[in-house]
């Protein structure tokens, strides 16, 4: 029974991510989510109680891996290894959770009305921690004197665009769906640009 329950919840969550990404919270109907999941509408309420709760679950499904992606950041870490691992993790999120990523992006653009104060603080605290690590590397001369905040913002933009602006990327590349090799190439390119741009200036 637990296997069926988890399978149904996963089907509903995946369908909800797609519907919320395509239509936004207000325009999305639970009947459409159920139809896309291939399950009766009452199942949505049985597992998630309400559309609001389901939307929050979609947000949580992307917040958890976003937080996990920052695990390599530590003050004593090697900047090249940490930044490379972080970029690869962020690209994987865009590849594996594109719809949830779009929902999260829309939520942030609208002022995060559905995120709890605890979630907002978690995300902000993690960002502050990462930026402090970068600033520490700058202060110790391990990387160039870049702006730590804008370096982080640039990495976010470069990696998340593969989910949030996938239509444009598909239109330009002529590919309906990017292959794993495309995501690998994206990660390699971003890493190369970031690491070269962060090389310490010659004395």
QUICORZI-V312091 format. One record per residue. N is the residue number from 1. RES is the residue in one letter. SS is DSSP state (~ for helix, > for strand, _ for the rest). PSI is psi in degrees with one decimal (999 if undefined). OMEGA is omega in degrees with one decimal (* if undefined). Layout:
# QUICORZI-V312091
n/res/ss/psi/omega
N/RES/SS/PSI/OMEGA
N/RES/SS/PSI/OMEGA
This chain:
# QUICORZI-V312091
n/res/ss/psi/omega
1/X/_/-39.6/-178.9
2/X/~/-34.4/178.4
3/X/~/-43.6/178.0
4/X/~/-42.3/179.8
5/X/~/-47.8/-179.1
6/X/~/-38.3/178.7
7/X/~/-46.1/-179.3
8/X/~/-41.2/178.4
9/X/~/-39.9/179.2
10/X/~/-41.0/177.8
11/X/~/-44.2/-179.6
12/X/~/-42.6/-178.5
13/X/~/-41.8/179.7
14/X/~/-43.1/178.9
15/X/~/-40.1/179.3
16/X/~/-40.0/178.0
17/X/~/-44.1/-179.5
18/X/~/-44.1/-178.6
19/X/~/-44.9/178.9
20/X/~/-36.9/179.4
21/X/~/-40.2/-176.5
22/X/~/-37.4/-169.7
23/X/~/-12.6/-174.0
24/X/~/167.7/-175.5
25/X/~/-51.3/-172.6
26/X/~/-40.2/-174.3
27/X/~/-10.2/-178.2
28/X/_/133.6/178.3
29/X/_/141.4/179.2
30/X/~/-29.1/178.4
31/X/~/-36.9/177.9
32/X/~/-38.0/177.4
33/X/~/-45.0/-179.8
34/X/~/-42.8/-179.6
35/X/~/-42.8/179.8
36/X/~/-34.4/178.8
37/X/~/-14.7/-178.5
38/X/_/30.0/-178.0
39/X/_/157.5/176.7
40/X/_/147.7/-179.3
41/X/~/-40.4/179.4
42/X/~/-25.3/179.3
43/X/~/-33.1/179.1
44/X/~/-44.8/-179.4
45/X/~/-30.8/179.0
46/X/~/-42.7/-176.2
47/X/~/-30.7/-172.8
48/X/~/-4.6/174.0
49/X/_/-43.7/-177.6
50/X/_/165.1/176.9
51/X/~/-37.0/178.3
52/X/~/-46.2/179.9
53/X/~/-39.2/179.5
54/X/~/-41.4/178.4
55/X/~/-42.4/178.6
56/X/~/-34.8/177.2
57/X/~/-37.3/176.6
58/X/~/-44.2/177.7
59/X/~/-42.8/-179.4
60/X/~/-32.0/-179.0
61/X/~/-21.2/178.1
62/X/~/-29.6/179.8
63/X/~/-41.5/-178.5
64/X/~/-51.2/178.3
65/X/~/-29.1/175.4
66/X/~/-44.5/178.5
67/X/~/-41.5/-179.0
68/X/~/-34.3/-178.8
69/X/~/-25.7/-177.7
70/X/~/-0.8/-177.7
71/X/~/-40.0/-177.7
72/X/~/-20.1/-175.8
73/X/_/119.9/171.6
74/X/_/151.9/-172.3
75/X/_/-33.2/-176.6
76/X/_/3.4/-178.1
77/X/_/159.7/176.7
78/X/_/122.6/-175.6
79/X/~/-41.6/-178.3
80/X/~/-44.1/-178.7
81/X/~/-43.0/-177.7
82/X/~/-49.4/-177.9
83/X/~/-38.3/178.4
84/X/~/-46.5/-179.6
85/X/~/-40.3/-179.6
86/X/~/-46.4/-179.4
87/X/~/-44.0/179.0
88/X/~/-39.8/178.1
89/X/~/-41.8/-179.2
90/X/~/-36.3/176.2
91/X/~/-39.9/178.1
92/X/~/-38.0/178.0
93/X/~/-44.2/178.5
94/X/~/-35.6/179.3
95/X/~/-45.5/-171.6
96/X/~/-27.0/-176.1
97/X/_/54.4/-175.0
98/X/~/-39.0/-177.6
99/X/~/-43.9/177.2
100/X/~/-35.0/177.4
101/X/~/-41.5/178.0
102/X/~/-40.1/178.0
103/X/~/-44.0/179.0
104/X/~/-43.9/179.8
105/X/~/-43.8/178.5
106/X/~/-40.9/178.2
107/X/~/-45.1/179.9
108/X/~/-42.1/-179.9
109/X/~/-25.2/179.1
110/X/_/14.8/176.0
111/X/_/16.5/176.2
112/X/_/50.7/-177.4
113/X/_/-23.5/-177.3
114/X/_/-6.1/176.4
115/X/_/140.2/177.4
116/X/_/156.5/176.0
117/X/~/-35.0/179.1
118/X/~/-41.5/178.3
119/X/~/-42.5/178.8
120/X/~/-44.6/-179.3
121/X/~/-39.5/177.5
122/X/~/-48.4/-178.7
123/X/~/-44.0/-179.1
124/X/~/-39.6/179.9
125/X/~/-39.5/178.3
126/X/~/-41.4/177.8
127/X/~/-43.2/179.2
128/X/~/-41.2/178.6
129/X/~/-46.9/-179.8
130/X/~/-43.3/-179.1
131/X/~/-37.9/177.1
132/X/~/-38.2/176.4
133/X/~/-45.2/179.1
134/X/~/-43.8/-179.8
135/X/~/-36.2/176.9
136/X/~/-41.1/177.0
137/X/~/-38.5/178.3
138/X/~/-47.6/-176.8
139/X/~/-30.5/-179.8
140/X/_/2.1/178.3
141/X/_/16.5/-179.2
142/X/_/-26.1/173.9
143/X/_/169.3/-176.5
144/X/_/164.9/179.3
145/X/_/68.8/174.6
146/X/_/169.9/174.5
147/X/_/118.1/-174.1
148/X/~/-40.7/179.3
149/X/~/-48.9/-175.1
150/X/~/-25.1/172.4
151/X/~/-45.6/178.9
152/X/~/-44.3/179.5
153/X/~/-38.8/-179.3
154/X/~/-39.2/177.8
155/X/~/-42.9/176.4
156/X/~/-49.9/-176.1
157/X/~/-44.6/-175.9
158/X/~/-35.1/-176.6
159/X/~/-39.4/-176.2
160/X/~/-18.8/-179.3
161/X/~/-25.9/-178.5
162/X/~/-15.8/172.9
163/X/~/-50.8/-171.2
164/X/~/-28.1/179.8
165/X/_/39.2/-177.1
166/X/~/-31.1/178.8
167/X/~/-45.6/-179.4
168/X/~/-41.2/179.5
169/X/~/-41.2/177.3
170/X/~/-41.6/-179.7
171/X/~/-41.2/-177.2
172/X/~/-41.2/-177.5
173/X/~/-19.4/-176.8
174/X/_/13.7/-179.8
175/X/_/125.9/177.6
176/X/_/-32.7/179.7
177/X/_/130.2/178.8
178/X/_/145.1/176.2
179/X/_/166.0/177.1
180/X/~/-36.3/179.5
181/X/~/-31.1/177.2
182/X/~/-41.3/178.7
183/X/~/-36.4/175.9
184/X/~/-42.9/179.5
185/X/~/-37.7/177.9
186/X/~/-47.4/179.7
187/X/~/-44.9/-180.0
188/X/~/-41.6/-178.7
189/X/~/-46.2/-179.0
190/X/~/-43.6/178.7
191/X/~/-45.1/-179.7
192/X/~/-45.1/-178.9
193/X/~/-43.8/-177.9
194/X/~/-48.3/-177.0
195/X/~/-40.3/177.2
196/X/~/-39.4/-180.0
197/X/~/-21.5/-178.3
198/X/_/4.3/178.2
199/X/_/133.6/179.1
200/X/_/141.4/177.5
201/X/_/145.0/177.0
202/X/_/141.2/-178.7
203/X/_/999/*
